[in-house]
Amino acid sequence: AGAAGLAPDDRALLLALLMGDDRAQPPSMVAAFRASGLSHLSAVSGQNVAFLLAAAAPLLRRLAPAVRLGATLVLLAWFVVVTRIEPSVVRAAAMAAITAVALALGHRPSALRVLALCVAGVVLADPMLVHSVGFALSVAATAGLSVLAAPIARRLPGPRWLASLAAASIAAQVGVAPVQLAIFGPPPCTAL
């Protein structure tokens, strides 16, 4: 309803960026995003889950630990349903849920361990996810970030904040490159 005043293409783009609902995007917009290497921007995933949890954090912090964990898990499940159970959202929410449970139990798991548990769990729950390009790209980008972002940031010159941002982009692009190459062909230079 909040996007009702926008032009149809603008409304379609806004809904894709915020909710992953790309059903109304015209073919020309999809082609332009793919050609520029920016199609991942219209996939709701980790960033959106992080925004959701950041927005809810002031309320969640006020709850007792066990209630906070339950509320966090319900919030994540709600978001997965609202975004139409998109595979990349399932991955991001499952990782957030695993991390929340681990932290509640006093563990600080590595990102790779959380990713491995997430992939194993969601593929057991829905084996058809192995055929989802969005899921493969989401997992590959997360693996790239988990493994490569810190080492790349240490090697980049310049201010640390800028090196960290650039390293995250490079790591995610390197992570998705094999999947992107196999499905869409060579990525454009502008993707980075």
N, C-alpha and C positions, 0 to 999 in steps of 0.2 A: 504494500500500500504506500510506503514511503517513497517508492520509486515511480509511482503512477504519473507524476508530472513530467517525467523525462521522455525524451524521444525514444521510440522503440529500440533502436540500436544501442543507445546509451543505457537504457534500462536493462537490456540483455547483458551488456558488459558489466554493469554494476552487480547484477545478480550472480554472474559468473565469478567475479572477484570476491564477493562477500560470502556467497553460499555454495559456490560450485555448480549452480544451476545454469548450465550452458545450453539448454534446450532451445532457447529463442535466439541464439546467436546466428546471424546470417552466414552462409558458407564463405562469403568474402572475408568476414572478420576472422573466422577460424583459419582460413588460408593465410591471412596476414600475420596472425599470431604464430602459426607454424613456420612461415617463411622467415620470420625474424628471430626464431628460437625462443619466443616468449610465451608459448602456449601453456607452460606450467603456471603462469600467473592466474589463469582462470580455473585452476584446480585447487579446491580447498584442502588444506592439509595441516601440517605442523604449525605454521605461522598462525593460522586461524584458531587452532586449539590453544596455542599459547596466549593469543589475545583474549580468548574466552576465559581462560583460567586467571589471567592477569586482572581482567575486569571483575571477576568473582572473588579474587583474593581478599579484599577488605572484609567481605562478609564471611568467607570461609575461615579466616584467621580467628574470628570471634567464637567459633564452635569448638567444642571439646574434640580431642584428637580422633576418637572413633567416629563421632558424628561428622567431623570434617571429611574423613576418608569416605564415608558413605555418601555424603553430599557431593563430593568431587566425582565419584563414580557415577552417580545419577546424572550429574551435569554433563559428563562426557557422553553417556549413553543418549541423553536427550539431544545433544549436538549431532551425534552420528545419525539419529533418526531425522532430525530437521534438515540435514544436508543430504537426505535421500540415500544414506548408507553408501556413500561414495567410497571406493576402495582406498584412496589416499587418506580419507578421513578415518576410516576404520584403522589403518596403520597408525596414524598419529594418535588417535584416541586410545588405542590399545597400548601404545608405548607410554602414554601419559598415565594410564591406569596401572600398568605394571610398575612404573616408577613411583606412583603415589603409594601403592601397597608396600613396595620395598622400603620406602622412606618411613612409612608408618611402623614397619617392623624393625626399624633401626639399621637398615642396610643402605649402602650408597653404591648401587650397581653401575657398571660402565655402560656407556651408550650402546656399544656393540652387543653386550649381553642382553640388554633390554630389547634391542632390535631382533636378535636371534629368538628370544622367547616370544616376542610379538609375532614374528613371521610364522614360527612353528604353531603357535596357538590359533592364529586367524586362518591359516591354511588348513589346519585340522577341522576348524569350525565350518569353513567354506572352501573346499578344495578347488572350486571354479576360479578362485582368485589368482591361481597360477596363470590363467589366461588373460588377466586384466593388465592392459598396458599402463593404466594409471597406478595400479598397485606396484608393478615392476619399477616404474619410474620413481615412485615415492620411496620404495625400499632402497633403490640404487642411490638416490640423492642423499638419503639419510646415512647410508653406509659410507659414501664419499665424504660427507661432513664429519662423521665420527672418526674416520681413519686419517683423512688428509688435511683437514682444516688447520689444526694446530701446527703440524710440521711445515705447511706452506706459509703460515703466518710468521713463523720464526725466521724464514728465509727471505721474506719480502722486506725491501727497504721502506723507509718512511715512518710516519707516526704509527704507533701500535694500533690505534683504533681504525685507521685506514687499512693497515695490513690485515687486520682481523676481518674486516668487511670484504676485502678483495679475496682473501683466502677462502672464506665461506662460499663465495660465488664460484671460484675456481674449483674447489673441492666438490661442490654439488654438480657442476658441469662435467667434471672428470668422472664422477660416479654414474651419471646418467648416460654418458657417451656410448658405452657398449649397447645399451638398450635402444637409445635413440638411433644409433647407426644401423642396428638390425631392423628397426621398424620404419623409421622415417628417412633414412639415408644420412649423409654427412650433415652435421649441424652447421649452421651459418656462423661466420666469424663474429657476428654481432651478438650471438647468444650470451657470450661471456659478459 
